[in-house]
Amino acid sequence: MDKNIDQKEIHTRATNKAHSKIYFLKEDIQRTMQEIANGSDDGRISIELLEKSLNSYKRDLKTWKYILNLIYNNEPESDEYELLNQLQSKYEDK
């Protein structure tokens, strides 16, 4: 790995990582909610375990949103955070 990575590249990579993690956590939340609604399709995973997983995904989502907020607050002139936050909020559960 290049030891001369600049601050802008680190910022970009951190932002991309946070957005990716948030996206996949939302997918996990939706999938798990569907599995709970369907009563655990194959019966191998208990509803209780699915609910614990769902709570864990939701906590992780809050954590990654917080991290993303910190990343964007480190760059106050960026309007990109607000736009991406609005787009992500559009798909969140009510």
DRENDO-920356 format. One record per atom (N, C-alpha, C): residue number from 1; residue in three letters; atom name; x, y, z. Coordinates in Angstrom, 3 decimals, padded with zeros to 6 digits, always signed. Layout:
// residues N
   k   r  a     east    north       up
 NUM ala CA        X        Y        Z
...
END
This chain:
// residues 94
   k   r  a     east    north       up
   1 met  N +000.834 -001.177 +000.000
   1 met CA +000.000 +000.000 +000.000
   1 met  C +000.873 +001.232 +000.000
   2 asp  N +000.439 +002.238 -000.723
   2 asp CA +001.180 +003.479 -000.837
   2 asp  C +001.152 +004.243 +000.483
   3 lys  N +002.337 +004.518 +001.022
   3 lys CA +002.428 +005.245 +002.290
   3 lys  C +002.159 +006.733 +002.115
   4 asn  N +002.129 +007.197 +000.870
   4 asn CA +001.936 +008.620 +000.604
   4 asn  C +000.491 +008.951 +000.232
   5 ile  N -000.450 +008.218 +000.781
   5 ile CA -001.862 +008.483 +000.507
   5 ile  C -002.222 +009.840 +001.104
   6 asp  N -002.897 +010.654 +000.314
   6 asp CA -003.199 +012.003 +000.796
   6 asp  C -004.535 +012.045 +001.529
   7 gln  N -004.777 +013.133 +002.215
   7 gln CA -005.965 +013.301 +003.045
   7 gln  C -007.253 +013.216 +002.223
   8 lys  N -007.222 +013.753 +001.024
   8 lys CA -008.419 +013.730 +000.173
   8 lys  C -008.786 +012.286 -000.195
   9 glu  N -007.785 +011.476 -000.511
   9 glu CA -008.051 +010.081 -000.856
   9 glu  C -008.570 +009.301 +000.351
  10 ile  N -008.007 +009.569 +001.520
  10 ile CA -008.491 +008.920 +002.740
  10 ile  C -009.955 +009.300 +002.978
  11 his  N -010.253 +010.585 +002.814
  11 his CA -011.625 +011.073 +002.995
  11 his  C -012.573 +010.382 +002.019
  12 thr  N -012.168 +010.281 +000.764
  12 thr CA -012.996 +009.640 -000.257
  12 thr  C -013.208 +008.169 +000.065
  13 arg  N -012.147 +007.491 +000.455
  13 arg CA -012.249 +006.060 +000.765
  13 arg  C -013.132 +005.835 +001.996
  14 ala  N -012.981 +006.669 +003.008
  14 ala CA -013.806 +006.548 +004.216
  14 ala  C -015.276 +006.807 +003.897
  15 thr  N -015.533 +007.802 +003.081
  15 thr CA -016.902 +008.124 +002.681
  15 thr  C -017.517 +006.962 +001.915
  16 asn  N -016.779 +006.423 +000.965
  16 asn CA -017.271 +005.297 +000.178
  16 asn  C -017.542 +004.082 +001.057
  17 lys  N -016.652 +003.814 +001.989
  17 lys CA -016.810 +002.683 +002.902
  17 lys  C -018.072 +002.846 +003.743
  18 ala  N -018.276 +004.045 +004.279
  18 ala CA -019.448 +004.299 +005.121
  18 ala  C -020.738 +004.148 +004.316
  19 his  N -020.765 +004.714 +003.110
  19 his CA -021.963 +004.594 +002.271
  19 his  C -022.239 +003.140 +001.907
  20 ser  N -021.213 +002.398 +001.599
  20 ser CA -021.370 +000.987 +001.260
  20 ser  C -021.929 +000.211 +002.443
  21 lys  N -021.359 +000.428 +003.606
  21 lys CA -021.804 -000.277 +004.808
  21 lys  C -023.258 +000.064 +005.115
  22 ile  N -023.628 +001.329 +005.000
  22 ile CA -025.010 +001.751 +005.244
  22 ile  C -025.954 +001.079 +004.259
  23 tyr  N -025.577 +001.037 +003.001
  23 tyr CA -026.415 +000.418 +001.980
  23 tyr  C -026.681 -001.055 +002.312
  24 phe  N -025.625 -001.788 +002.628
  24 phe CA -025.783 -003.214 +002.879
  24 phe  C -026.488 -003.499 +004.206
  25 leu  N -026.307 -002.625 +005.191
  25 leu CA -027.053 -002.797 +006.440
  25 leu  C -028.547 -002.601 +006.204
  26 lys  N -028.893 -001.639 +005.371
  26 lys CA -030.313 -001.437 +005.040
  26 lys  C -030.874 -002.654 +004.321
  27 glu  N -030.082 -003.247 +003.450
  27 glu CA -030.510 -004.474 +002.769
  27 glu  C -030.712 -005.601 +003.788
  28 asp  N -029.786 -005.738 +004.732
  28 asp CA -029.902 -006.765 +005.764
  28 asp  C -031.147 -006.541 +006.625
  29 ile  N -031.417 -005.286 +006.959
  29 ile CA -032.593 -004.963 +007.762
  29 ile  C -033.870 -005.355 +007.019
  30 gln  N -033.953 -004.987 +005.761
  30 gln CA -035.155 -005.314 +004.990
  30 gln  C -035.321 -006.831 +004.837
  31 arg  N -034.238 -007.520 +004.542
  31 arg CA -034.300 -008.978 +004.380
  31 arg  C -034.733 -009.646 +005.679
  32 thr  N -034.165 -009.202 +006.791
  32 thr CA -034.491 -009.793 +008.088
  32 thr  C -035.935 -009.495 +008.470
  33 met  N -036.402 -008.291 +008.197
  33 met CA -037.797 -007.961 +008.480
  33 met  C -038.734 -008.850 +007.662
  34 gln  N -038.359 -009.108 +006.429
  34 gln CA -039.166 -009.976 +005.575
  34 gln  C -039.173 -011.408 +006.107
  35 glu  N -038.020 -011.875 +006.567
  35 glu CA -037.930 -013.224 +007.128
  35 glu  C -038.784 -013.344 +008.389
  36 ile  N -038.783 -012.302 +009.209
  36 ile CA -039.614 -012.316 +010.414
  36 ile  C -041.090 -012.332 +010.022
  37 ala  N -041.455 -011.516 +009.048
  37 ala CA -042.854 -011.456 +008.593
  37 ala  C -043.307 -012.796 +008.013
  38 asn  N -042.388 -013.494 +007.360
  38 asn CA -042.721 -014.794 +006.751
  38 asn  C -042.602 -015.948 +007.739
  39 gly  N -042.178 -015.651 +008.945
  39 gly CA -042.061 -016.703 +009.952
  39 gly  C -040.846 -017.578 +009.778
  40 ser  N -039.760 -017.020 +009.307
  40 ser CA -038.520 -017.770 +009.071
  40 ser  C -038.784 -018.899 +008.090
  41 asp  N -038.592 -018.606 +006.831
  41 asp CA -038.959 -019.484 +005.717
  41 asp  C -038.654 -020.966 +005.931
  42 asp  N -037.429 -021.270 +006.303
  42 asp CA -037.069 -022.689 +006.407
  42 asp  C -037.156 -023.240 +007.829
  43 gly  N -037.393 -022.374 +008.793
  43 gly CA -037.559 -022.822 +010.172
  43 gly  C -036.273 -023.125 +010.912
  44 arg  N -035.143 -023.001 +010.257
  44 arg CA -033.865 -023.305 +010.919
  44 arg  C -033.428 -022.184 +011.851
  45 ile  N -033.880 -020.965 +011.556
  45 ile CA -033.504 -019.813 +012.378
  45 ile  C -034.747 -019.352 +013.122
  46 ser  N -034.644 -019.251 +014.434
  46 ser CA -035.805 -018.864 +015.236
  46 ser  C -036.130 -017.384 +015.032
  47 ile  N -037.373 -017.052 +015.251
  47 ile CA -037.807 -015.653 +015.167
  47 ile  C -037.032 -014.819 +016.182
  48 glu  N -036.783 -015.377 +017.345
  48 glu CA -036.033 -014.666 +018.386
  48 glu  C -034.633 -014.289 +017.891
  49 leu  N -033.978 -015.212 +017.232
  49 leu CA -032.644 -014.936 +016.696
  49 leu  C -032.720 -013.894 +015.580
  50 leu  N -033.734 -013.984 +014.740
  50 leu CA -033.909 -012.990 +013.677
  50 leu  C -034.143 -011.600 +014.270
  51 glu  N -034.927 -011.516 +015.339
  51 glu CA -035.177 -010.221 +015.984
  51 glu  C -033.910 -009.655 +016.605
  52 lys  N -033.096 -010.514 +017.188
  52 lys CA -031.813 -010.058 +017.743
  52 lys  C -030.909 -009.547 +016.625
  53 ser  N -030.901 -010.259 +015.503
  53 ser CA -030.099 -009.819 +014.350
  53 ser  C -030.594 -008.479 +013.837
  54 leu  N -031.913 -008.329 +013.754
  54 leu CA -032.501 -007.076 +013.284
  54 leu  C -032.087 -005.916 +014.186
  55 asn  N -032.160 -006.115 +015.490
  55 asn CA -031.748 -005.061 +016.427
  55 asn  C -030.276 -004.721 +016.270
  56 ser  N -029.469 -005.734 +016.045
  56 ser CA -028.034 -005.516 +015.854
  56 ser  C -027.777 -004.715 +014.575
  57 tyr  N -028.466 -005.073 +013.486
  57 tyr CA -028.312 -004.331 +012.231
  57 tyr  C -028.721 -002.871 +012.410
  58 lys  N -029.795 -002.644 +013.139
  58 lys CA -030.273 -001.276 +013.353
  58 lys  C -029.265 -000.464 +014.167
  59 arg  N -028.677 -001.087 +015.188
  59 arg CA -027.638 -000.391 +015.975
  59 arg  C -026.427 -000.069 +015.104
  60 asp  N -026.020 -001.043 +014.285
  60 asp CA -024.883 -000.818 +013.395
  60 asp  C -025.182 +000.294 +012.392
  61 leu  N -026.409 +000.330 +011.900
  61 leu CA -026.793 +001.380 +010.955
  61 leu  C -026.674 +002.756 +011.601
  62 lys  N -027.146 +002.890 +012.824
  62 lys CA -027.026 +004.173 +013.531
  62 lys  C -025.558 +004.556 +013.704
  63 thr  N -024.738 +003.563 +014.036
  63 thr CA -023.311 +003.820 +014.231
  63 thr  C -022.659 +004.300 +012.935
  64 trp  N -022.948 +003.628 +011.818
  64 trp CA -022.332 +004.020 +010.548
  64 trp  C -022.855 +005.363 +010.048
  65 lys  N -024.115 +005.681 +010.345
  65 lys CA -024.624 +007.011 +009.989
  65 lys  C -023.899 +008.080 +010.807
  66 tyr  N -023.628 +007.779 +012.060
  66 tyr CA -022.887 +008.697 +012.911
  66 tyr  C -021.467 +008.901 +012.363
  67 ile  N -020.832 +007.812 +011.981
  67 ile CA -019.489 +007.896 +011.403
  67 ile  C -019.511 +008.728 +010.126
  68 leu  N -020.506 +008.487 +009.272
  68 leu CA -020.616 +009.253 +008.033
  68 leu  C -020.815 +010.732 +008.328
  69 asn  N -021.626 +011.027 +009.321
  69 asn CA -021.839 +012.418 +009.717
  69 asn  C -020.525 +013.053 +010.175
  70 leu  N -019.739 +012.317 +010.930
  70 leu CA -018.439 +012.833 +011.374
  70 leu  C -017.509 +013.087 +010.185
  71 ile  N -017.549 +012.188 +009.224
  71 ile CA -016.706 +012.354 +008.035
  71 ile  C -017.086 +013.636 +007.310
  72 tyr  N -018.375 +013.847 +007.104
  72 tyr CA -018.812 +015.035 +006.378
  72 tyr  C -018.657 +016.308 +007.189
  73 asn  N -018.809 +016.225 +008.508
  73 asn CA -018.628 +017.417 +009.339
  73 asn  C -017.169 +017.849 +009.379
  74 asn  N -016.276 +016.946 +009.024
  74 asn CA -014.862 +017.273 +008.941
  74 asn  C -014.580 +018.153 +007.729
  75 glu  N -015.545 +018.221 +006.832
  75 glu CA -015.420 +019.028 +005.617
  75 glu  C -016.662 +019.911 +005.512
  76 pro  N -016.709 +021.019 +006.270
  76 pro CA -017.931 +021.808 +006.404
  76 pro  C -018.478 +022.408 +005.106
  77 glu  N -017.657 +022.621 +004.114
  77 glu CA -018.136 +023.231 +002.876
  77 glu  C -018.857 +022.239 +001.966
  78 ser  N -018.941 +020.981 +002.365
  78 ser CA -019.534 +019.940 +001.529
  78 ser  C -021.054 +019.900 +001.651
  79 asp  N -021.739 +020.085 +000.525
  79 asp CA -023.193 +019.923 +000.455
  79 asp  C -023.544 +018.492 +000.076
  80 glu  N -022.534 +017.710 -000.273
  80 glu CA -022.736 +016.333 -000.708
  80 glu  C -023.391 +015.504 +000.397
  81 tyr  N -022.996 +015.738 +001.651
  81 tyr CA -023.568 +014.966 +002.760
  81 tyr  C -025.070 +015.146 +002.832
  82 glu  N -025.529 +016.376 +002.774
  82 glu CA -026.963 +016.648 +002.885
  82 glu  C -027.736 +015.984 +001.757
  83 leu  N -027.233 +016.059 +000.540
  83 leu CA -027.895 +015.442 -000.600
  83 leu  C -027.961 +013.917 -000.433
  84 leu  N -026.852 +013.298 -000.077
  84 leu CA -026.826 +011.847 +000.083
  84 leu  C -027.686 +011.405 +001.264
  85 asn  N -027.709 +012.202 +002.320
  85 asn CA -028.539 +011.885 +003.473
  85 asn  C -030.017 +011.922 +003.092
  86 gln  N -030.416 +012.904 +002.284
  86 gln CA -031.801 +012.989 +001.821
  86 gln  C -032.155 +011.778 +000.962
  87 leu  N -031.245 +011.378 +000.081
  87 leu CA -031.504 +010.220 -000.774
  87 leu  C -031.630 +008.944 +000.048
  88 gln  N -030.764 +008.788 +001.046
  88 gln CA -030.822 +007.594 +001.877
  88 gln  C -032.080 +007.579 +002.727
  89 ser  N -032.483 +008.734 +003.247
  89 ser CA -033.663 +008.807 +004.098
  89 ser  C -034.922 +008.440 +003.331
  90 lys  N -034.905 +008.656 +002.049
  90 lys CA -036.055 +008.344 +001.206
  90 lys  C -036.409 +006.859 +001.266
  91 tyr  N -035.408 +006.014 +001.487
  91 tyr CA -035.614 +004.566 +001.481
  91 tyr  C -035.691 +003.943 +002.869
  92 glu  N -035.637 +004.764 +003.904
  92 glu CA -035.672 +004.219 +005.257
  92 glu  C -037.086 +003.824 +005.658
  93 asp  N -037.147 +002.923 +006.609
  93 asp CA -038.447 +002.505 +007.157
  93 asp  C -039.052 +003.653 +007.944
  94 lys  N -040.321 +003.766 +007.872
  94 lys CA -041.038 +004.827 +008.609
  94 lys  C -041.189 +004.447 +010.055
END
